[in-house]
Amino acid sequence: QICLSLVKLLFYLAHSPLGSIALLDFQPRQFVMVDGNLKVTDMDDASTEELSCKEDNDCTLDFPTKSFPLKCSVVGKCEGINEKRNLFNAYRYFFTYLLPHSAPPALRPLLSDILNATGDLQYGINETLRAFEKVLHLYKSGLYLQKKPLLLEDYISLKGFRTVEGEDYRCWPSYSHLGCLLSIHSAEEAAAICNSQLQCQSFIVTQHRTWTGRPLASFQSSWTDLIPDTNAVVYIKRSASSGERL
């Protein structure tokens, strides 16, 4: 969410009515999240000026660990230098820390491609935004899910119930530090996640949703102490419930 919002912001800056705008003091502390959108808090060091040049050798974009040769345009400006400066800063301050983590395994290669392409400035902001929107579409639609046997058949579902809240085993990347709370596309995906975790014996699908509209599921090591909840469905492994009265 943070990276996509940042890319949308940089897309606007690259195509603003004032021309391409560079954020010369590009630091994480210069941004805040407002209603799920990343915003710049300080525009004092923003600039619409692009470096003047006479030849290509005048157009080197330097960073502490990398340098990028750019082209000198016919009007004597280094082509796209503001856009590329912003994009590489997004890569080194945000993408490298956020993109490799928390995505479903099937989407990680796509995010790795974005990471590598922006790190080498092979993508401009237009291509980067398209790549992010593709990943978001796959994530929201569930098209990234591989067809597997119907694992949900191994579970008993009880509508209108949930287990008593409390600390349980933790997983990564959980929305709660007290247990294993993950976003899912469907109960079938939740069953696959539960099967992949040794501790998991049950999971609860709630009405709570993430910014992408995906429901949250709580994965638990037991299924006892059920209480009524009209907005929840608890799924219990048949192997865990054998011999017990539900």
N, C-alpha and C positions, 0 to 999 in steps of 0.2 A: 504494500500500500504506500509506504514512504517513497520507495524508488519510483513507482509509477507516477505518483503525484509530483515528484521532483522533475521527472522527464516531461510531464505536461507543462510545468512551469518553464522549463528551459526551451521547450518548443515555442511557447508564447514569446519569450525573450528573443529568440532567434528570428521571429517574424513580426516583431512589434511595429506599430506605426512609426516609431522613431528610428527604425532600423535595427540591426542586430545589436543586442545589449550584452556586454560582458560584466560579470560580477567579479571585480578585481580582488575583493576580500572574501573569497569563497571558503567559509568555514561552517561546520555544523551548527555552531552557536548563532549563526546569522539566520537560522530558519526555525519556525515554530509550526506545530500542527494545529489547525483551526477547523473544527468540524470535519476531520478526516482529510483535510487538504493542507499541503505544505505551502507556507508563505514566507516571503523574505521580510525580515524585520528591519533591515538597514540598507537603504539604496544609496547611501552617501558615496560609496566607492563603485557605483555602476557607471559604465561608460559606453557610449555609442561610437566612439572613435575606433577605427580599425587601423592597424599599423601601416604606415606609408612605406613604399618600397620602390626600388628601381629595377631590381632583378630578384630571382627566386632565392638567392643566397641571403637576401635581407629578411626573409620570412621563415625564421626558425622559432617554433614555439617551445620554450624551455621550461622544464619542470625539474625538481631536484633529482629525479632518477631517470628521466627520459627526455628526449628532444624529438620534435617532429618537424620535418621540412615541409613547408607549404608553398603554394604557387603565388607569384606576384601577378595580379590582374592587369589588364590593359589600362585601367584607370589609376594604376599605381597604388593599389591596396592589397594587403595580404588576404587572400581569399578565405573567408569563413573563419578567421582567426578567433573572433569573439565566441562564435558557436562552439568551436573545437576546444577553446579554453574552458568554457563552462562544462562541456561534456566530459573532458578528462578529469576535471575536479570532482564531478559527480561520481565518476568511476573510483577515484582514489579515496574519497571521503565517505561515500555511501555504498556504492555497489559492492566493493570488495568485502565489506563487513556484513552486509545484509543479504545479498543474493544467494550465496552458497548455502544458506541455512533455511530450514523450515518448509521448503517446498516438497510436495509429493515426489518420490523418486523418479517417476516417469517424466516430470517437468524439469528436473535438474539439468539434463543436457541442454535444453533450450536456454535456461538461465546462464549456464556456463558459456554458451555461444555469445550471448549478449555481453557477458563479462569480458570475454577475450576480445570481442570486436570493438568494444568501447575502450578497452585498455590499450589497444593498438591504433585507435582512431580510424578503424576501417569503416565504422558506421558514422553517419551524420545524425543529427537529432531527428530527422524525419524517419530514417530507417530504425533508429532506436525506439521511437514511439510505436511504430508498426510492430516491432518484435515484442514489445511489452504487451500491446493490446492482443496479439495472438496468444500469448501465454495466458493472459487474463480470460480470454474466451474459452480456451481449453479447460482452464481451472473451474470456471463457473458452470460450464456445460457438462462437465464430467467426461468429455471426449478423450481425456488422457488415460482413463481407466482401461486396463486390459481385460478382455473377456476371460472370466474364470468360472469354474463350477459355482453353482448357487450355494454359497457358504451359509447364507441366512437360513437354509433348511435345517442346519444343525442347531438352531436356536429356538427357544420358546418365547413368544412375545406376549407381554401383558400390558394392554393399553390402560391408561389412567393410573399408573403407579410409577413410583421411583423409589430408590433406596434413600435411607437417611444420610444426609450430607455429613461428611467428616473426612479426615485425612486418610489417604490411600496411597498406593504406589504412584510414583511420578514417572512422567515420560517427556520426551522432547519432540516437538516444541509445544508444550502445554500452555493453554490460556490461563491456567490456574496453578499457583505454586503449591497448592495443597494436594493435588492429584494429577490425573491424566485427563485433560479436557481438550479435545481436538475438534477442528471443523471437518465435516464430511460432506460428500455429495449425496449420499444415500445410506440407508441402513445396510445395504449390501457391502458398501465400502467399509462401514464400521465393523461389520462381521470379519472382513479380511484383516483389518487392523487388530481386532481383538485376537484373532487366531495367530497373529504374528508375535503377540506378547505373552510370555509364559505366565505372568501373574493374572492375566485377564480371564474372568469367569462370566462377566456380564457387562452390558453397557446400556446407557440410557440416552435416548434421543430426545432433546428438549425443543422448545419453541424458540429459544434464543438463537439469533443468527449473527453472522459476522458482517463486515462491510460489503462482502461480495454476495450476501444473501444465503450463504451456506449455513445449515444448522450446526449446532454444537452437540457433541456427544461426550458423555462422561464414561470412561472405562474404569472398571472396578474389579477388585480381586475377590469379591463375594457378592451375594445377591440377597442376603437376609435383611430383615428389618424393612420390609416394604411398607410404604405409606401412600395414601391416595394422592394423585396429582393428575388432574384432567388434561394437563398440557404436556404430558410426558408418556413415553413408551419404554418399558424396560425389556431388554432381550437377554435371556439367560441360556448359557450353553446347556444342551440336553445332557451332556456328560456330567455337568456340575449339579443338575437338578435330579438326576436319577436316584430313586430311593427316598426323595424328599416330597413332601406334600406342598403343592403350590396353592 
